[in-house]
Amino acid sequence: MAIYVAGDLQGCLRPLTAMLDKVDFNVDCDELWLVGDLVNRGPKSLATLRFLYQRRDNVRTVLGNHDLHLLAIAYGARDHSKADTLNKILKAPDRDILLEWLAAQPLLFTEGNHTVVHAGIAPSWSLEQAHAYACEIETAIQGRDAEVFFQTMYGNEPNLFNDDQTGMTRLRAITNVFTRMRFCTASGRLDLASKGALPSNPSLLNPTTGDYETVAPWYEHPHQLAPEHRVLFGHWAALEGKTSRSHAIALDTGCIWDGAMTLYDLTRDRFHRCPCKNGKVAR
């Protein structure tokens, strides 16, 4: 048995299948783990969802911000943006089956010393806390108030989660950590404006104390995870797969942005990359 972990697909199916062919992926025993953002922006979002659903016994995935965006549109809580490539999914005869499967996926999962999440884990959270907070979002997505959740999911405030928060404010703060976080302070205050490899501002104001807190990639702050524990994440193409931290494995290498798709052989600790152009295999 081998375990492979792929970076953000975003509807770029052919690069994924090319790499699975390259490693002789065995549907009888191998597993494919995914860090979320399965759909959107790429040319084959519907085909990608169908491919994964048909192989769901071999697939473990978490939800990314683009996956949540698709579900929000399906619930009528959000309009399409010009860059979206989701219409074929929403008009497909099997849309309900595909979306029901997607909505049932977690925000993170842990297997042994590895945790898979789309964006990251707040530095101040223990692994147990992260799982408990993720469960709150999963319950909201799969519950009868899902439409309300999707209507209020969007927004940058509050930029700091704390356990005193309640209702949709609390759920939005948790969702932003798991699916949108890149830079933050040691306390977990999010800088959601910066998307490159460096933050736009070196610090964020703590309105309670009036002090400024240093901003850094979430994985560079002291964290609460066990020393041997590793987090596999996507969402941050600007990193080009490099973190210089052994506990943080970045897998989004910008397939949709004419970069590459990364497939990490977790069993053998080996990376495979497929150069991409326009969401397809580069020739």
C-alpha positions, 0 to 999 in steps of 0.5 A, a space after each residue: 500500500 502507498 499513500 500519495 498526497 496531491 496539491 490543489 487540483 482546482 479542476 486540473 484533472 489531466 496533470 493529476 491522472 498523468 502523475 497517478 499513471 506515472 507512479 502506477 497508482 493501484 486502486 486495489 490498495 493505494 490511497 490518494 489524499 487531497 488538500 482541498 480546492 478540488 474545483 474551480 478556475 481550471 478546465 475540468 471541474 466537473 470531470 475532476 469531481 466525477 473522477 474522485 467520486 468514482 474512486 471515493 474508496 481510495 480518496 481522502 480529502 479535506 475541503 478548501 475555500 473553492 470547494 466551500 464556494 461551490 457549495 455556497 453557490 449551490 445553496 443560493 448563498 453566493 453568486 458566481 464570480 467571473 473567474 469561476 468555472 463551476 457551471 457544468 457542475 451545477 447543471 450536471 444531472 449528477 450534481 446532487 450526488 457529487 455535491 452531497 459527497 463533497 459536503 460530507 468531507 472534513 475540514 481536516 483529518 489525521 492519520 498517525 503523525 500526519 494531518 491534512 488541512 487546506 490552509 493550516 492550523 493556528 499556532 495556538 491550537 492543539 491538534 485536539 482543539 483543531 479537530 474539535 473546531 473542524 467538527 463545528 464547521 462540518 456539523 454546520 455544513 451538513 446540518 439543517 442550517 447549512 444555508 445560513 452558514 454559507 450566507 454568513 461564511 464570507 468576510 475577514 472579520 473577526 481576524 482572531 478566533 477565541 473560544 468566547 465567540 458564538 454563532 456564525 461569527 465563531 464559525 467564520 473565524 474558524 473557517 478562515 483559519 482552516 481554508 484561508 490562512 497564510 500569514 498570522 501572528 503568534 496569537 493567531 491573528 490573521 493577515 488575510 490581505 497578503 497572498 504572496 511569499 512575503 506579508 504586505 505588512 510586518 505586523 498587525 495591531 492588537 486592538 486590546 493592548 495597542 501593541 503591534 504583533 509580528 506577522 509570519 507564515 503560520 507554520 513559522 510560529 511556535 506551535 502546539 503540535 508534537 515535534 514529530 507531527 507533520 501538517 500537509 497543506 495547500 492553498 499557498 501557491 506563492 510558496 512554490 512548495 517550500 517552507 524550510 520547516 520539516 513539520 509543514 509540507 506545502 503541496 500547492 505549486 500553482 498548477 492553475 497558474 502555469 506552475 506545476 501539480 505536486 504529488 507527494 509519495 508519503 510512503 517513500 518521502 518522494 515528490 513528483 511534479 507535473 509542469 502545467 499550462 492552462 490547467 493541462 499538462 505542459 508540452 
